[in-house]
Amino acid sequence: MNTMNTLKDKTILITGGTGSFGKNFIRFLLDQSEVKKIIVFSRDELKQSEMQREIQDVRLRFFLGDVRDLERLRRAFFEVDVVVHAAALKQVPTLEYNPFEAVKTNIMGTQNVIDAAIDLGVEKVVLISTDKAAQPINLYGSTKQCAEKLFVAGNSYAAGRTRFSCVRYGNVIGSRGSIIEMLLREKDAREVTVTDEGMTRFWLSLDESFKLVCFALEHMVGGEIFIPKDIPSMRMGDVFAALAPNAKKKIIGIRPGEKMHEVLLTEEEARRAVVLGKYFVVLPEYHHAVSMEKFEPYRAQGETLPDGFSFRSDTNTLQMSKEDLCAVAQK
């Protein structure tokens, strides 16, 4: 089944659609698919007006609203076939200082998306999650882990009419506010601030994140977490050396809420995951939330993982070179 065919003549709504992922995913869908309509749902009227000027397409619509507002979501989801839930508060230090704001958007807002999708009969809903949701140590990661669990459990309330699944990935090269964007902007700076040169992170391109979401939309039966398997890691020292080779490095040490290394698939999750092509698919842990029979095709087609397996940025066998990083970052 071709993913683009599954989206043909469908109406798709993207929460947080003016963000880095949302805006670029919309461009991708408009270019690569025959969608009927794409609705941008977000709370920033300035970003919406800028996006309207940037992207001229009769299939694109804009809906001003906040995921904290259930009634607004219900209005927006009318006759929508697919929802991609990308809206979230993400800045780790800011959310530690304003914790309940993260709860209201990332947790309560996610539950609102689930309730509105069930009430309006949306066919498929995909949550955009993060590696920080795996073994979280900061509030942002904790709220995204909670959002994942809400999405998995949402299938039990939908009774098969609406399917909920998640995608989880690491740092996207080129996303707004990322360290890559900062280094490209300050590539001629005399000095750059580095937390710890030995820190490692997963890196993927925007195109790879789009393919992950499309793979999930094509295969999802509801309750899975889809994770990319063939993405590289890189030491932060090498990232700075590649993008700011002439700058002096000021080492400040790891910041509160940061990990030295990230995890995309935990050892506990790996016990109930299968490998399907380029992706790990984590199946639900709690059987009361969903009917487990529908996951039999995964078990029949996919490969199980060895005992003790986990997917970590520091032990990842696929490492990104400086040349590859520069090539992707400059696109």
N, C-alpha and C positions, 0 to 999 in steps of 0.2 A: 504494500500500500504506500503510495506516495503522499508524504505529509502535506504538500501543497494542494493535492487533490482533496484531502480531508478538510481543508479550509475553504475550498471553493464555495462561493455564494454564502459564506458564513458572516455573521456580524460579530466582531471581536471588540471587547472593551479592555483597556489596559489602565489599571489604577496606577497612579504615579507616572502617567504617560509622558510627562514633560521631562523626566529624569534622563540620565545618560542611557540607561538600558532602554527605557520606553521609547524615547525619540528615535534611536537608531534601529530598534526592533520594528517600529512602524515603517521606517524607510525600507527595511528589508522585506516586510510583508507586502508593501505597495509595489515593490519591484518584482518580487519573486512569486507572488500568489495571485489568485483571482478572488480575493475576499470581496464580499458585498459592501461592507462598511467597517471602518475602524473608529472607535470612540475613545477619545482621550479623556480620562477622568482624573482631575487633579485640582488642587486648591489655589494654585498660583496663577492669577489672571494675566500677569505680565508675561510669564513663560508661555502661556497658551497663545497670547497674541503674537509673540515672537515666532512661535512655531507655525502659526497660521501663515505668516509671511514667508517663512522658509520653505514650507512644504505645500505646494499647490496641487491638490488632488481632490476631486469631487467626492471621493469615498471617505474622506476624513472629516470627522465631527469632533466637537469639543463640548465637554460637560463639566462645568465648574462645581466642585463639591469636595467634601472631606470624608474619608473612610470612617471617621468617628460618627458620622450622621447616617444612621440606618435608613431613615425614610428617604434621604437623598439617593442612597445606593439603590433602594428599591425602584425609584423612578428611573435611574440611569440604566438598570439591568433589564428594562422592558424590551422584550423581543431580542435579547442578546443570546448568542449561541455559545460563545467562549469568553471566559474572563482570565486574564493574566494579571495576578495580584502582585504588583511591584512596589506599591506605595509603602514607605517605611521611613522612620527616623533612624539614622545610621551613625552619626558622629559619636564615637565611643566616649570621649571626655565630656562632651556636652550632655549626654544622656545620663552619665553618672551624677551630674549636678542637678539634672532635671528628670529624675527617674520616673515619676508617674506620667510624664508626657510620653515617654517611650511605651509605657504600659497602655495608655489610652490609644495610641496609634497602632503599635505593632501587635498588641494582643487583642484589645477590645475592638479595634478597627478590623482586624482579621476575622474575628467572630462575626462582625457585622457583614463582611463580605460573604461569609458562609451562609448566614441566615438569609440575606437578600437573594443569593444565588438559588437556594432551595425554594424560597417563596416564589421566585419568578421563573423557575424551571430552566435555568441555565444548564446546558449539556455538560460542559467541561470547565473546570477551574484549576489553574496551576498557580502555586505559590512560588515566588522567587525567594530562595533562602540563601544562606551563606555558610562558609566553613566555620564561622564563629559560633554557629548553633551546635556544633559537635563539641562536647565537653566544654561548655562555655565557662569563662571566668569573669566576664563583664556583663553588665545589664543588657546591652544590645544583643549579645549572643544568647542570653537567657530568654529574652523576649522572642527572638526568632526561633529558638528551640520550642518554646511554648506555641508559637504560631504553627510550626510543623505538626505538633501533636494535635492541635485543634483541627487542622486540615485532614489529617488521617481519620480522626474520630468523626468528622463531619459526614463521612460516607454512611455511618450508621443511621444518621437522621434523614439522609436523602433517600434512603430505601431504593437506591439504584437509579433514581431519576436524574440526579446530578452527581458527577464524579469529581472528586477532589484528590489532587496529587501535588507533590513538591519537586522542585529542582534545587539542588544545592551545589554551589561552586565557590571558587576562591576569588582572588583579585583580578579584576578585568583591566587589561591594558587599555588606556585611553578613556577610562570613565572619569567623569567630572569630580574634581577634588582629590584624585588619587595621587600617590607619591610620584607616579610616572608623569602625570600632567604637570606637577610642580617642578620636577627636574627639567622637563622640556622647556618650561617657561623660564627657568633660572639656570639654563645650561652654561651661561657665561659668567655666573656668579663666582666670586673668589673663594667663598666658603659655603659649605652646605652642612646641615645638621643631620647627623646619623645617630640612631638609637644604639644599635649593636650590629656590627658588620657580620656576625655569625648568624643572625636571624634569617630564617627561611620562610618563603611564602609560595603558594601556588599561583601561577599566572596563566590566564587564558585570554584570547582575543574576543572582541565583541561578536564576531562571526561564530566562534565556538559556543558562546552563550546562546545565540539564536538557534543553532543546530540542536543544542541540548533541549531547549524549550519545545522545539518542533518535534523532536524524538518523543518527548513526554506526551505531547498532544496526540501523536499518532498511536502510541502503544498503551497509554494509561487505561487501567480498568478501575482505578480509584483506590487510594491508600498507599501508593508507592512513594519512595523518595528516589529520584534519579540523580546520579552523580557522575560527572565525566571521569573516565579512567585514564585516558591518554593525554593528560595535561602536565606540563613540566613545572618544576620548582626552580627557585634561584635564591642564592644568598643575597641579602640586602647590600652587602659590601660590593658584590659584583654588579648589582643594579646601579649603584652610584658610580662605580668605575666605568660602566658602559655609557651612561647618560651625562655624567658630569666629570669627565676624566681629568680635567685640569684644576678642579676645585679642591681646596683644602677641606678635609673632613673634620668636623667637630663632633666628637663622640660624647653623647649625653646620657647614655644608658637607657635601658628598657623603661618605658613609661607605664604608669598605672593602667591596668586593664588590658595590657598587651601580653601575648605569648611569644616565646622564642620561636616556636614552630606551630604550624596549624595542622589540624586534622580534618580530613573530609569524610572519611569512613572510619568509625571506631571499631575496635575489636569486637565489642558486643553486637554492633550492627552487622558486622561481616558474617556472623553466624547465621543470619537470616537474609543474606543478600545473595544475589546471583549476578554473574557477568553476562551481559547481553550486548554483543558487539563492542562498541567503544564506551560502554557505560556500565556502572554498577547500578543495580536496582535493589533497594532495600525494601523488603516486604514487612507488613505490619507485625508488631510484637504481640498485640492484644487481639485475640481472635474474636472477642465479643463485638469489636468495633466494625468488622467487615466479614463478609463470607469468604473463607479462605479457598473455596473451590475455584474461584475465578482466577487465582494465581497459578493454577496448574500449568498453563502454557509457559509461564516463566520458568518453572522448574523443569519442564520438558525440553525447552530450547536453551536455557542458560546453563552456565557452569557454576558450581559452588566454589567457595573460597576455602583455602586451607585453614586449619586451626591456628589461632593466634594472629591472623592477618589483620592489618590496619593500613590505611592509606594516609601517610603523614608527609608533610613537606620536607622533613629532614632525612627521611629514608627512601623517598621517591627515587626510583632508578632513572627516571627521565628528567634530565636537567637542561634548563634553557641556557644557551650560549649568549654571550654579549652581542654577537652579530645578529642572532635571531631576535633578541629583544629590541635592538635598534631598528631592525627592519619592520617589526610589527608596530613599534611605538611611533615611527615616522609616517605611518599610513594616514 
